[in-house]
Amino acid sequence: MSLGDDGYGSDSRSGRTDDGYSTLGGTRQTRTRFADGTGGDGYGSRRPARSSRSLTMVVGVVVLLVAAIAFANMGGGGGDSGSSGGSGGGKAGAAPTAATGTKPVTGKNGKVPSGFAHDEQGAQSAASNFAVALGSVDMFKKDSRHTIVDAIYTAQAAGKLRDPQDAAYSGDFLAKLGLDADGNAPQGSTFVSRTIPVGTKLESYSDDTAKVAVWYTGLIGMSGPGSTDPVSTTWKTWTVELTWTADGWRATSDSQKDGPAPVPGDVAASSSDEISKAVEEYGGFTYAR
């Protein structure tokens, strides 16, 4: 889900005033803060709350917010559009929390899984995988960002998002995150941006539209020597409006809010070397409802 300069908040269409990160590339996100000491490399058993907010904290990650805000401001629809429509467009009942066991799709449209079923389950699976793609490091590189957006949004929505997103992912913005103008991390460092869906909720469904909320946790930050912005976690809920097209489910608009967030655990934070190694060794998943 995309862009801005200060972190996601309760709705990606409302202003940008919060601080922190969002792995869904947005602004207005609140970053998890820890209460006690850190190690020499910026990772310790608990990270202290910073006395002042760094510019990178304020800017957050840019993937979703800019997209959602730009689309809303350009008349492409709001967070409430499509919440009901057609027969059966009212609020959907609560779905079982356990996975269905249905096998995930095998096809891909570029870097994004494709071929999700034209039913309620398929809409939820599509939304989960869209969240993962929009929260990836590939969103910080122009060519791969365009590929992802084209694979997730309708042609009309993607066309309206492209220029605002490119402007948001400016060289200055990337530099504030520790990246070069092409979205690459410094040699010896690893930029981390991952979205991990925890669950989905079908808010409404008709034959050709769906509204799905994806509850997710994410990782965001720079891992490496001298990093002033260690990898931290975030908890958000991304809500996306989907429509069925000749190419399958596509997003038309989206919004995001904080939480629900659990109480931080007592597991000691790992060193930057351990985080970098884990990111390189552990791949992601294709999600299916």
Summary of the structure (lengths in Angstrom):
residues: 289
radius of gyration: 18.1
end to end distance: 18.1
largest distance: 59.1
contacts: 1046
relative contact order: 0.22
helix: 26%
strand: 22%
